[in-house]
Each structure stands twice: as C-alpha cells, then as structure tokens.
Amino acid sequence: MRPSVALEMKRNAVRDLAARFCTANPRVFGSVLRGTDRDGGDLDLLVDALPGATLFDLGGLQDELETLLGIHVDLLTPADLPLKFRAKVLAEAQPV
C-alpha cells in the first residue's frame, strides 16, 4: 500500500496518537507530500515534542503509527532534521 493511501485512511487516528504521546502538530513531508510515494515506501512525519516528552514517547508513537498504518514511519522532530535542509522541510511540511 502507498503511504499516502494509508495516511488518508487513518488521518484522524494519526492526529489522536500524536496527542496521546506528548507531541503536537504532526506534519507530512517527503515523497508523500510530493505525491511520489510508492507501494512499500515509508511515511516521513514531523512532530513537535511537547515539554516533558521523552524518547519513550517518540518511540512509542512511532511504533503505534507503524502498527496503525501497516507501513514504516520515519518520525522526526525539527531538531532531528539536518541543518542543511531543515528550513526547506519546515517550510514545505503540511499538517496531517
């Protein structure tokens, strides 16, 4: 299944999970945003970690998202993005 299709089918559940795991503002970037995703591809998702969020929250969210969507999810925060293209990704990322 294409990641964009999986996301579209479960968009509200993705938002709910993000809130449960001490994160906010889930945004999509990468191939799904560009419309070039393919079967077997992954979903690039950017979230803002809220105060008090831990690596367990981020890891738990990634695991739950992969289970929910049935695809690999690359879950990042803005700080995880390399400086080389951080500004571009932040400018282009679209809300889930």
Sequence and secondary structure as in RCSB ss.txt:
>XXXX:A:sequence
MRPSVALEMKRNAVRDLAARFCTANPRVFGSVLRGTDRDGGDLDLLVDALPGATLFDLGGLQDELETLLGIHVDL
LTPADLPLKFRAKVLAEAQPV
>XXXX:A:secstr
  HHHHHHHTHHHHHHHHHHTTEEEEEEETHHHHT   TT  EEEEEEE TT  HHHHHHHHHHHHHHHSS EEE
E GGGS HHHHHHHHHH EE 
